[in-house]
Amino acid sequence: MASRKTQPPNRDSKDKYSVLLPTYNERENLPLIVWLLVKYFGESDHDYEIIIIDDGSPDGTQEVAEQLQKIYGKDKILLRPRAKKLGLGTAYIHGMKHATGNFIIIMDADLSHHPKFIPQFIEKQKEGDYDLVSGTRYKGTGGVYGWDLRRKLISRGANFLTQVLLRPGASDLTGSFRLYKKKVLESLVERCVSKGYVFQMEMIVRARQLSYTVGEVPISFVDRVYGESKLGGNEIVSFVKGLLTLFATT
């Protein structure tokens, strides 16, 4: 298979990083995650923008986002809300339409993903001109904190099954803290058909199929500080169904 590695970027122009933050009922977490993003981008002197895609949160997340925009400026905080929950994949598509960066960073808004790792993502990407860089909980110094035994067993089991069935060439398929070249993310999203937690897994599988290059950075995943986890029985069943579908079709 011919390599689909994208062309090296023009180093004469400064890279810009667009952070996509899909939110639903994150009014307590949003101010802190935005402050941390501004802090670490500022310290590393990288150009950036934060795109908040709120799916009609009833807890006032949108109003908090509007206040953050007043504090940090409309050039740094872009609000692109939607009327209701429409899925993670469509949130990324919606956010990318408004992104002006040549790199896209996706992460959770619930403080599970610490922005301090972003400079490492950027450094890793430049080191190998990777098409995407994925945060991994299961390699090197990576780890998970704040989960009970049940959650850890579910996560480990899911990752083990995906490794055995799909052989993706990446150590953490279900994570959602990643950096993409914008054109690569657009290409992958066009091909992905999964929803929910399976979406992130399919993105890595499709990247392998298209011979995109993948770098990894060990991260510490910390359970959400405020709010409730969105992982339940229905999500687990959907994950298993999606895994079997990918196994049969890839």
N, C-alpha and C positions, 0 to 999 in steps of 0.2 A: 504493500500500500504506500502510495506517495505521501510524504509528510505534508500536513496541512499547517505547518508552523507559519505564523504570520510574518510579514516583513518587519525588520527592525524599525523602531520608531525613529523619527527625525530628531536627533539629539540637539539640533540647533534651537528647537522650540521647547519651552518649558512644559513639562507634563502637568496635567491637572487631574485631580481625583474627585470623582462624584460619589458621595456616600448615599446609598439608598436605605432609608429607614422606614419600612412598613410598620405601622402602629395600629394597635387596637387596645383601648383601655390601658394606656401607658402614661397617664398624666403625672404620676409620681416619679417614674423613671426617666422621662424625657428630658427634664432640665439638666439632670446630672450627666446623662450620656452625651448630650450636646456640649456641655461645658468641657467634658473630657476630650471630645473630638477636637474642639477648638484649641484646647491646651496642647495636645500632642501634634496636631498639624502645625500650630504656631511654632512650637519648639524645634520641629524638624524642617521648618521653612519650605513646606510643600504647598502648592496652590490647591485649593479645595472648595467644595460646596457640599451642603448637606440637604438632601431632598427628602422631606417628610411626606409619606404617603399614608394618610390616616383613613381608615375604612369606616367612617361614621361612628366613631367611638362615643358611647353615651356618657362617659365619665368626664368629658371636658378636655380630652387630649388636644383637640383642635384649637381650643381657646388658649391652652398653654403654649402650643406651637406658635400661635400668633404673637404672644408676648415675647417668646424667644427671638422671633424675627425682628421685633422692635429693638431688642438688646444687641443682637449681633449683626443686624443688617440684612436687607433683602438680597444682597449679592451673595451672602454666605448661607442663609437659611431660605430654602425654597419650599413653599407649601403647595402640595398637589393632592388635595383630599379627594376621596370618592364617597359616594352616598352610602355604601354598605360594603360588607365583607364579600370580596370577589375572588379571593385566592392569592397565594403568594406569587405564583408565576405571572399573573396579570398585573400584580403590583409592581413587579420588576419592569415589565413592559411599559407600564404607565410612567414609571419613574425615568426610564431610559429615554423616553421621548423628550424629556425636559432637561436631560443631562448634557452639560457642555464639556465635561472632561473626556479625555481619551482613555482614562481608566475608570472602572466602576468597582466600588467596594460594597459588598452586601454584608449585613450583620444584623443581629437582633437588637432591639431597642430596650430590652429589659435588664441590661447590665450584665448579662451572661457572658458577653464578649467585651473584653476590656480594650479600649482604643490604644493602649500603650503598645500593643502588638503591631499596629499598623505600620510604623516605621520599619519594623522587621519584614513585614510583607513587601513593602516597597523595595527594600534593600535586596531581598531574595529575588524579586522579579527582575531587577536590573542585573543581578549577578548572572542569571542564565537566560535573560530575555524570555522568561516563561510567558505562555499565553494566559495562564491562570495560576494563582497561588492560593492554596487552601490551608486553613488552620487545622491542625490535627491534635486531637486529645489522646491519641493512642501511639505516639511516637516520641522518642527522646524525652524531654522534660515536660511533655504535655500531660494533662490530667483533668479530672473532674472533681469538683468540690461542692458539697452541700446536698448531694443526692443521697437518698436512702438506698438500702441494698436492692430493693425491687427495681428502682430506676436504673441503677448501675447494671443489673443483670439484663434488663430489657435492652439497654443501649449496647452492651457488649455482645449480647446474643444477636441483635440485629446487624451489628457490624460484622460479626463472624459469618453469619449467613450470607451476607452480600459479598464478602471476600471469597467464600467457597463457590457460590453460584455464578458470580459475575466477573471475578478476577479483574478488577478495575485498574490495578496499578497505582492505587492510592490507599493510604492507611485509614482514612476517616471519611466515609461516604455520606454520613447523615449530618455532618456538621454544616453550619450555615454562615460561617465567617470566612469570606473569600474575597480575593482581588482578581478582577478580570480585565483584560484588554477589552475595550468597549465593543469592538467589532466581533470579538470572540463570543462575548456574552449574548450579543444580538443573534449570532448564528446558532448558538446552543438553545436559546429560548424558543426560536422558531421551530426547532425539531422536538422539543420536549412536550409530552402529552400528559404527564403525571401531575397530580395535585397534592397539596398537603406535604407531609414529611417525605414522601417518595420523590418529590420534585428535585430536592438537592442531590439525592442519590443518582437520579437519572442524568443530571447535568454532568457529573463526573464520568458516567458510563458513555454518554454521547461524546464527551471530549476525547475519551480513549478511542472511540470508533473513528473520529475525525483526525486522529493523530495530533491533537493539540498537546503542547507540552505543559506538564503540571509540576509545580514546585510545592513544597510543604514547609510550614513553620509550626513548631510545637506551641500550643497555647494552653492556658489554664481556663477551663470552662467553670464558671461559678453559677449556681442556681440563682434564679431571679430573686432580687431583694424585695420588691413589692409586687403585689398582684398574685394571681393564681396561674399555675402551669396549665398550658393548653393541651397537654398530652393526656389522653384518656383511652378507654377501651376501643372506641370507634376509630381513633387514630392508629392504634396498634393493628386492628383488623385491616384497615386501609393500607397500611405499610406492607403487610404480608401479601395482600392481593397485588399491590404494585410491584413488589419484588418478584413474584412469580410471573407477572406479565413481562417484566424486563428480561427475565431469564429465558422466557419463551420467544422473545422477539429481537433479542440482541445477540 
